[in-house]
Each structure stands twice: as structure tokens, then as C-alpha cells.
């Protein structure tokens, strides 16, 4: 399998041309730089026959206007669908803090919540850490991005998925970091999920997790913790950064690329 990995596009507000004079067609506005690079990425994905793309979240940056933010996400998703390369979305904190989840599902059936899919013996499990530590889901108006948590229902979902017997290895998808990442003051970095230690215990106990794909920390990172590789995807909006993941009989490889 050949898979494209992107994250943290932080798309700005979608602008539309002014209403034209009667009888004239509107002149389309040029794409913003991030959207322009995303179109190049999807063209490459199509040309190089990626099996699919994984978007690890923060599709939008957020303006505070729910209608504008929803339109930005919807228009981007629709335009990328035309590339014919299927995309699996993971919900990021900017997405959840600016657009209600019921509207997010109108943009993409796989944007929001926890879900899984099986491809060639590899089970991909997406997690949604857009909850505060008291178990409440993020919603428009919630402002503390450092307060993230994976609630009990998802933890049970994760355990049940890893107990399945129809896959060889699992790849975990999450916008927020799940590895043990400390800041300069030797505290757990705020990009890490509040109950990440509990999630890591579930992953390690299963013995089936080969890789965790995560984002949120824009500089990117790679760690190995108790035998599991954690790969933090660099933000796309900065330099058009993305990764290409190849999965074959020899294992999993990840290559860093830029547009």
C-alpha cells in the first residue's frame, strides 16, 4: 500500500468573488497558498496511485463564524473528492472548536469521532481526543486546546478493535500526540492527550500496534516508546509538508516530502 499523510492545513476563510453584473459570469478568485499546494499534493497522489490519503486534522484554522468555517471545510472537501483519491479524516482541535460535529459529517462521512477501517490486513483505528478532561466534547466556543482527553466509550472501542482477529497489525490515527513528550520544564507537553498514558497501556497490551500517526505539534517528531513507533506529521500549511507511507511484506516505511 502507498498512502499519503497530511495534517494541519489550517485553511483560511474561503473567499468568493463579488456578484457579477447581470449577464456576466463571476471571475474565480485565485486559491490561497495552502489550497494551491493541497491541489498539487492531490494531483501527485492521483498520478502516483496512492491507495488513499490520511488527513490527521486541523483542516481549518477557524474564524469564529461557524457558517464561514463550515463553508471552507465543505468546499475544500468537495474539491479534493474530485481528485478520485479517497481521504480518511481525523478530527483536529481547530475543526471541533469552530464547527459543530453534525456539520462536520456533512463535509465528510469520516470526519469526526472514532472509527476504523481494514486494508490489506492492516487495521487503521482513528481516535478523537477533542474532549475536555471532564468528558465533555469540544464545541464552538471552547477555547482551551491544552485540555484534551479520550473518553471511556472510545477506550472501550479501541480495546474491542484491537481484540479483533481479522488483521495482522494496527495503525492508530489521532490528531493529538499520544507519546510521552516533555517540555523544557520536564512537564508533559500540552500537545499530549491528558490520558495518553492510559491509551499507551492499551496499545502496548495488545501487542498488535505497529505505528501511531499523530499531528498537532507543527514541527513534527518521531519517537519509539515501549516498542511502538510514534510519528508526528509536520504541518502542511508551513512548507507543504507531507509524508508517503509504504506498507509491504518488509514492514512500514515513511518518507518526508514537501510541495
Secondary structure by P-SEA (a helix, b strand, c coil): cbbbbbcccccccccccccccccbbbbbccccaaaaaaaaaaaaaaaacccbbbbccccccccccaaaaaaaaaaaaaaaaaccbbbbbbbcaaaaacccaaaaaaaccccccccccccccbbbbbbbccccccccccccccccccbbbbcaaaaaaaaaaaacccccbbbbbbccccccccccccccccccccaaaaaaaaaaaaccccbbbbcccccccccccccbbbbbbcccccccbbbbbbbccccbbbbbbcc
